[in-house]
Amino acid sequence: MPKKVKSRKSEKSKPEVKPSRHWQVVPLKSSFMVTAIVGFIISAFLIDDFNYRLAFMIVFGLMFIASFISLEKAPVME
């Protein structure tokens, strides 16, 4: 019995995924934004030490900015 040979057409029809040098945005969950908002508010009002308060506010602020970038630039999933 003759062996089946894979055709090269099926291999070429698959698009190659090349790593991009461009910045790629991933979709984030809505809970990420909620965590950023709640964490910012808690750190702004409940942490007494100024250095810790500032550090946590910066981290949660960056999380909030990342969630907005994700809302605007991420690809739409079907």
C-alpha positions in Angstrom: 0.0 0.0 0.0 1.4 3.4 -0.9 2.0 5.8 2.0 0.2 9.1 2.2 2.3 12.1 1.7 1.4 15.4 3.3 1.0 18.1 0.7 3.0 21.2 1.2 -0.1 23.4 0.4 -1.6 22.6 3.8 1.6 23.6 5.5 1.9 26.9 3.6 -1.8 27.8 4.2 -1.2 28.3 7.9 -0.1 31.9 8.6 3.3 32.1 10.3 3.3 34.0 13.6 6.3 36.3 13.7 7.3 38.0 16.9 6.6 41.7 16.5 8.9 44.5 17.6 5.8 46.6 18.1 4.1 47.0 21.4 1.1 44.7 21.7 -1.8 45.3 24.0 -3.6 42.4 25.6 -7.3 42.5 26.8 -7.5 42.7 30.6 -10.4 41.6 32.8 -12.8 44.1 34.3 -11.8 42.9 37.7 -8.3 44.3 37.1 -9.8 47.9 36.8 -12.0 47.4 39.9 -8.9 46.2 41.8 -7.0 49.3 40.7 -9.8 51.7 41.8 -10.5 50.0 45.1 -6.8 49.7 45.9 -6.1 53.3 45.0 -8.9 54.5 47.3 -7.9 52.2 50.2 -4.3 53.2 49.9 -5.2 56.9 49.7 -7.3 57.0 52.8 -6.3 54.1 55.1 -2.5 53.8 54.9 -0.8 56.1 57.5 2.8 56.0 56.4 3.4 58.5 53.6 6.0 56.5 51.8 3.8 53.3 51.6 0.8 55.4 50.7 2.6 57.0 47.8 4.1 53.7 46.6 0.7 51.9 46.6 -1.0 54.8 45.0 1.5 54.8 42.1 1.1 51.0 41.6 -2.7 51.1 41.6 -2.6 54.3 39.4 -0.4 52.4 36.9 -2.8 49.5 37.0 -5.7 51.9 36.2 -3.9 53.4 33.3 -3.1 49.9 32.0 -6.7 49.0 32.1 -7.7 52.1 30.1 -5.1 51.3 27.5 -6.4 47.8 27.3 -10.0 49.2 26.8 -8.9 51.4 23.9 -6.2 49.4 22.1 -6.8 45.7 22.7 -8.2 43.6 19.8 -11.9 42.7 20.0 -12.5 39.0 20.7 -15.5 37.4 18.9 
